[in-house]
Amino acid sequence: MAKIGFIGLGIMGAHMARNLIKGGHTLFVNGAYPVPDDLRSQTTVAANSTAVAQAVDIVISIVPDTPDVANVLFADDGVAKGLSAGKLVIDMSSISPLETQEFAKKINALGCDYLDAPVSGGEVGARDATLSIMVGGPEKAFERARPLFDLMGKNITLVGDNGAGQTTKVANQIIVALNIEAVAEALLFASRSGADPERVRRALMGGFASSRILEVHGERMTKRTFNPGFRIELHQKDLNLALDGARKLGIALPHTASAQQLFSVCAANGGKAWDHSALIRALEIMANFEIASA
């Protein structure tokens, strides 16, 4: 069993760490960040990220944004200071593909491998170890990490070189945002027309419109359960990556831009920490109508 450093014990990371422990691995965590009580008793708590990296063979990080990853890796007490040749760094955050490539080069220069392995599946997927994991990096490093990925997810794909995993995650977030927007518009339309939106949702689950978004997030919309599995502000960050990349590539992503604007309406109304299914609130605000469940 491996000694693993795990940095970032938030909504997703805490569940992922628990699944690695269930798999028999020994975890070292950074005590400078919040550590849930149950994990504090099951892990070795180190003083900082450097100490974590010194103690382990593989370091995993999952933090909110590109600057957070840069800090975890390259701060004065960061992971890089504790690395020695032959170790493996796996970043499972959702961040900039271009910055990821630069991070990989710096880690490679220390004689270590680097994988970008962002995930999709939300809190439920993290808890149930059913995440989709999209990986960029060397095949040899991927095979080394594969047993760990198997403890955290189900659909695990080596997409290409470093940065390819992050590119895939940005594409994933475009699809998810546009599906949330479609489900929200459909349920608003149904409810405003006088139909029970929850019964409409259940009816649509049997047809070609059926989707995981309709199943999980559609139910969140009708039940008004917007406590975060994935916060709006994080999805905004991911769509910013998509729109910035589109500008650099000279392509248009018009519906991605519209979804981002709807998230911005939510954020402007105090909802940046709502679950991203709460995008429907932006449509309700514009319609001056809130969907009603039976």
N, C-alpha and C positions, 0 to 999 in steps of 0.2 A: 504494500500500500504506500501511496506517495505522501510526502509532506508538502502541503499546498498552502500558499499565502492567499488570503482572500480579502480584498479591499473594496468596501462599498456594500454595507449591509442594510440597504434600504428595502423598499417594498419588494423588489425583485431579488436582490442579492441575498437577503436573509433566507429566503426559501431555497435558493440555489445552493447556498452554503449548507443548509440542513440536509439536502439530498446528497451532497458529497460526503458528509459525515455518516449518513445512513449507509453509504457505499463502503465504509470502512476506512476512509482517509483521515489523516491528522491535519487539522487546520490551524494556521497561525493568522491572527487578525490584528489590525492596527487600532490600538486603544485610543488614539487621538480622535477617532470618529466614533459615533454612537454604536454600541454593541448591544443587541437585545439580550435580556437576562438569560434566556435559555442557551444562547450561543456563547455567552461569556463563561458559562459553566462547562461547556463542551469543547472549548478551544483554548489555545494558548494566546494570551493577549500581549502583544509586543508594544513597545513605546512609540514606534513610528514605522513608516513604510520601509526605511532602510533596514531596520531590524527584522522586519518580516522577510524581506528578500534574502537576507543573510542566512536565515534559518531553514529555508525551503529550497526545493528543486524547481517548482513551478509557481508562478505568481499569477493570480487572476484578479482583474479589476472590473468593476461595473459601477460607474459614477455618472452624474447627469450630463456633462457637456465636455467639449474639446478642451477648454482651459483646465477643467478638473482633472482630466487624464494627464495633461502636461504637468500639472502640479504633483499628482501621484507619482509619476515616473521620474521627473527631473528636478523637483525641489531639492533644497539642501539636505533634507531628510527623506528624499524620495527613493523609489525602488532602484533606480540605476546605480545609486551609491552602494547598494548592497549586493549587486549582481557579481557573479564570477562566471567564467566561460562554461558553456554547456547548459546553462539554465534556460528556462522557457518562460516568456511573458505572454499572457493571453489577455487582451482587452476585450471585454464583452459589452462595453458601453456603446451608445449610438452617437457617433461623432463624424467629423469631417473626413472624407476619404483622402483628400490631399494631405492633411495634417497627419493622418495615420501613416501614410507612406514615409513621411519625414521621421515620425517616431520610430518606425521599424528600422530605418537606416541607423539611427543613433543606438538602438538596442543591439543591432547586428554588429556594430563596431566594437561592442564589448564582448563579442564572441558568443552571443546568445541569440536564440530564435525568437521571433515575434509573430503572433497570430492576432488578427482582428476578427472577432467572432461575435458580432451583435446578435441579439435574440429577438424573437417575436412570439407573442402568445400571452402577454400580460401576466398579471399576478396569478391567475388560475393556472396558466401554463408553467410558471415558475414553481408553484406549489406542487403541482401534479407531475412535474418532470416531463412535460409534453411540449416544451419549447421547440420552435424552429430555430436552428442555429446556422447562420450563414457565415462561412469562414474564408478569410483571405490569408495566404501565406504559403510557405514551403510544404510540400506533401509529407516529407519526413516528420516535420513538426506537427502536422495535422494528425498523422497516425499515432504519434506519441500522446497527443491530447485526446484522441478519440474515446478512450475508456471513461474519461472525465465527462466529456460531452454526452455520452450515453446515459450518464446518471442524471443529467439535467434536461435532456430533450429527446425528441423522437425523430424529427426531420432534420438531419445534419448533413450539410453539403459543403464540400470544398469548392468554392466558386472560381478561384484564381489566385493571383499573387496578392501581396499586401495591398489593402485598399479595396479589393473586390468585395470583401464581406460588407464593408461599410456602404459601398455603392448599392449593393443588393438591399441593405436595410433601408436606405433612402427610398429606393423603388417600392419596397414593402409599405413604407409609411405613406407614400402617395396613394397607393391602392386602398389602404385602410381608411385614410381621411376621406377619400371620395366615396367609399362605401358607407361610411358613417353619415356623410352628407345626404346620400341617396335615401338611406333608411329614414333619416330625420324628415326629409321633405315628404316622403310617402306617408309617414304616420301623421304628420301635420295635416296634409291634404285629407287623409281619411277622417281624422278627428273633426276637422273644421266642416267636413261634409255631413257630419252627424253619426258616423260609424264609431264603434268602440275600437280604439287603436290596438288594444291588446288582442282582441278577437281577430282583427285584421292581420296582425303580426303572426298569430298562430295559423291562420288560413294560408298566408303566403309561405310559411315554412314547408308546405307540401308541394310547392311549385318550383318553377325555374328561377324565381327570385330568391329562393332559399340561400342563406349564407351564414357563416359563423357570426358576422356582424349583426345580421337580423336577429339571430338567435339570442346572443348575449347582450349586445348593446341596445337592440330594440327593446328587450325586456327592461333594461336599465331606464330607458326613456319612458316607458309606460308606467313603471313603478316609481320613477323619480329617485332612483338610487344613484346619485352622482358622486358618492365618496370614491376617491381615486383608486383605480387599478393602474391607470396611466394618465398622468396629469396633462391638462391642456397645454400648460407652458412647455412641457417636454415635447409634445407633438408640434407645437409652434417652432421649436428649435429644429426639429427634423425637417419640417417643410421649408424653413429658411435655408437649410443645406440644399434642398432640392431646387429651390428658386435661384439661389446663388449659383449653383452648378449649371442650371439652365441658361442663365445669362452668359456664363463663360463659354458654354457650348454653342450659343447662338440659336437656341431653340425656345419655343413657347410652351408653357404648361398652364394653360388658362384656367382649368378647373382646380388645379393645385392652388393657384393664386386665390380663387374664390373660397376654397375651404379655409385657407389661411386667414382671409378676411373675416369669416364667420367665427373662427377661433378668437380673433382679435376683438370681436364684439363681446364675446363671453368674458375675455380678460378685462375689457373696459368696464364690465358690470360686476367686477369682483370675483370672476370665475377662473382665474388662471390656475388654481389648484383643484378645480373640479375634474372629474373623469372626462376623457375626451368624448364620451357619448353625450355629454352635456352640450355639444355643438347644437343640438336641437333648441337649446335656450335662445341662441342667437336668432333662429328662424321665428321662434315664438315671440320674441321681443319685437321683431319687425312686423309680425302679423297681429300683434296685440291680442294673442290668443294662446292659451296653454292647453296642450292636449290633455284629455281626461280619460282615465282608465275606469272601467266598470268596477 
